Amino acid sequence: MLELEHLYRSYRGIPAIEDVSFKVAPGEIVGFLGPNGAGKSTTVKIITGMLRPNDGRVLFDGRDIRHDMIAFRARIGYVPEDAHLYTYLSGLEYLQLVGRLRGMSEELIEAKATGLLRLLQLESWQHSPISVYSKGMRQRVLIAAALLHDPALLIFDEPLSGLDVVSSRLFKDLLELLAAQGKAVLYISHVLETVEQVCSRVVVIAKGRILADAPPTELKRVMSLHSLESAFAQLVQQPDTISTAREIVEVMQIAHG
């Protein structure tokens, strides 16, 4: 189980997150939602060990991840929001590099890498440099890299970015199967429809603080709203987007003098 306990992090004295606490259990898909600047990225960087909190701690299976960060990182798979790939490598070479860094045998790397590339519709491109891949193809390479070592915890940050309809459907099915296999999944996305479909719980953060932690159906019921999107908008006090859109069009249409 992943547990965040009272995380606090500031930049130049300005809090980015305050008292952030929640859990992700094995077999659970937890959505992590919030507007831009809410503190999602800071929280994820702390979970993955890229950033130290000023206060609080992250536990995995009851142990502070800082006690053995190498062992913890060996158990997580992470698809970041911004893909930073070695574009001069082919898709296969990239997965081979990831596998070697994970300490996997060459035989195991070959079997898993070629199998994942085939199943993710990248077999015919596996020897081509990533520089010629589309955004969606690069995203599928990142997903394959996250799954390669069979991690216990998976963190997906905007994983559907660039994926076509078929790949998106496959990923949703994959998420549910991963949870059924006992994986703990933290799912960060702005696509609230998908979050509502696949997540068993939703954690909402805004201005660095947790505002809600409940199943999507419970959030909608408590707030008497028909969709998770409506509940999210009210929780984070989202401005009236229809009025703002009208004002944008009005400004756009101002006649030149």
N, C-alpha and C positions, 0 to 999 in steps of 0.2 A: 504493500500500500504506500502511496505517495501522500505525505502530510506536510502542509505548510503551516507553520506556527508563528503567528504574530510578526510577519515580515515587515520591516521598515527600511526604506532606502531613500536617501535624499541626494540631490545634486546641488552643490554650492549652497547648502542650507535650505533648499526648497524641496519639500517632500514630494517624491514621485509615487510612492506607495506607503500606506500607513495601516498597520495592524491587519495585514492580509493573511487570512487563515482559511483553508479548506482542504478537503481530502479527495483522493481518487483511488477507489478500491479496485482490486483485480476483477475483471469482467465488467467494468463500468466505463461508459463513454461520457465524459463530463465536458460540456461546452463551456468555454471561457470567453465571455462577451464584454465588450465595452467600446465606447467611441474612441476615436483617435486621441492619443494623449492621456488615456485613462489609467495607464500603468500596466497594460498587458505585456508589452515587450520587456519592461523591467522585471516583471515577475518571472517570465519565461527564462530570461537570462540568468536569474538567480537559481531557478530550478536546474538548468543545464550546467551550472557551475561557471558560467562566463562572467558572472558578477557576484560580488559579495554583498550581503545585506549589512546595513548598519546595525540592525537588531533583528532578532528572530532566527529561526532555523528551518531547514528542510530535512525531513526524515524520509527514508525509504526502507520499508520493512523494519521500522522501529529504530533505525540507526541514522545518526546525523551524516549526511552525505559528505561533509567536509572531513570526516575521519578517514575516508578512503575514496577519494574522488575518482581514481582510476577504475576501481571495482564498480562504482556506481555508473560511470559512463559506459562501461561494458554492458550494462543492462538496459540502456535506453536507446531508442531510435528516434531521431529528430528530423523533421522536415521543416526547415526555416522558411519564413515568409519571403526573404530575398535569397534567391539561388546564387551561390558563389561556387561555380564549378570550374575545374581546370579544362577550359574549352579546347585545348590542344590535344587532350586525351579523347579516345573514343569512349562510347558508353561502357563497353566491356572493360576497357583499361581502367576507367574510373571505379567501377565496382571491384575490380581486382585490387586496386590501391586501397579502397576502403576495407576490403576483406583482410588484406595483409596488416593494415593498421589495427585491425581487431584481433589479430593473432590467429586467424583461421588458416587451415592447411590449404595448399594449392588445389588439391583435389576437390575439397569442399567448396572452395571459392568458385571453381570452374563450374561445378554442378549447379550451385545456387544462382550464380550470376547469369549463366546462359538460360537457365530455366525462368528466372524472373524477367529477363529481357524478352524472351519469347512470349510469355503470358501477358506482358504489358505492350505487346505489338511493336517491339523495338528490335526484333531479331534481324531484320534486313538492314538495320542501321547500326548494328552493334560494333562494326569496325570503322565507322565514319566518325570524324572528329565532332565533338559536341558543339563546336562553333557553327556547324551547319544545321543543328537541331532547332526545331521550333520551340517556343516557350512551353507548350504542352509536353513535348518530348523531354525537355530538360526536367520538367516537373516529375514525369514518370521515372526518370533516372534517380531523382532524389528519393522518391518513394521506395524504389528498389533498394537503394543504399540504406534506408532506414530499417528495412525489413530483413536485410541480408543475414544478420547475426541472431535472428530470433529473439528480440529483446522482450523484457517483461513489461516495460513502460514505453509507450509511444506518445510523442508530442507532435501534433500536426498543426502547423501555423499557416492558415490559408492554403490548404493542400489542393483545393480545386482550381487554383489560379492557372488559367491557360488550358485547362483540360476540356476536351470536347464532351458532347453529351454522353457518348458511350463510355468514355473513360471515367466520367463523373459517376455514372451509374455503377460501374465496376467498383469504384472506390467506396461508395456507400455500402455496397454488399460486403466488401472486404472489411470495412469497419465493424460491421455487425458480427462477422465471423471471427475477427480478432478478439472482440469482447467475449464471444462464446468460448473461445479458447483460453480465457482467463487473463487476457492482457488488460492492463490499466491504460486507458486512452484519454489524453487531454487534447481537446479539439478547439482550436481558436479560429474563428471565422466571422465574417460580416454577412455571410449568406444565411440569414436566420431561418429560412425555409428548410434548409438542409439540417441545421442544428436541431430544429424542432422534430425532424424525422428520425434522427439517429441517436440523439443524446438522451441518456436516462436522467441526467441532472444538468442544470445550467447555473453557472456562477456569473453574476453580473458585477462588473467593477466600473466605477466612474470617479474621477478626481482622486484616484489612488486608494479608494476605499471600497470594500465589498458591500454592495447594496442588496443582493439577493443570492440565495443558494437553495434551489428547489427544482423539482421536476418541471418541465415546460407546462404540463397540464395544470399543475398546482399554481404556477405563476399566473396563468391565464384566468384560472378560477378565482383566485384571491382578488385580482384586479378587475374581474368581470369584463374581460376583453376577449375578442374572438381569435386573436393570433399572438404568437410570441413577439412578433415585430411591434405590435401595439403596446404590449407589456414592457418591452425593452425601451421604447420611446418614452413612456411615462416614467419609468424608473430613472433614466438618465436625464430626464427633463429636456428631451430633444425639442428644438424649436419647431414651430409650425412650418414644415417644409413646403407645403403647398403655397402658403403666402410668400415665402422666400423665393420660390420658383417664379411666381407671378412678378415679383419685384425685379428679379434678374431679367426677365423678358422685357419689362418696361424700360429698364436701363439700356438693354441691348437695342431697343427700338427708338431711343432718343434720336431725333433728326439732327443731322450735322448742320451747324449754323453757317 
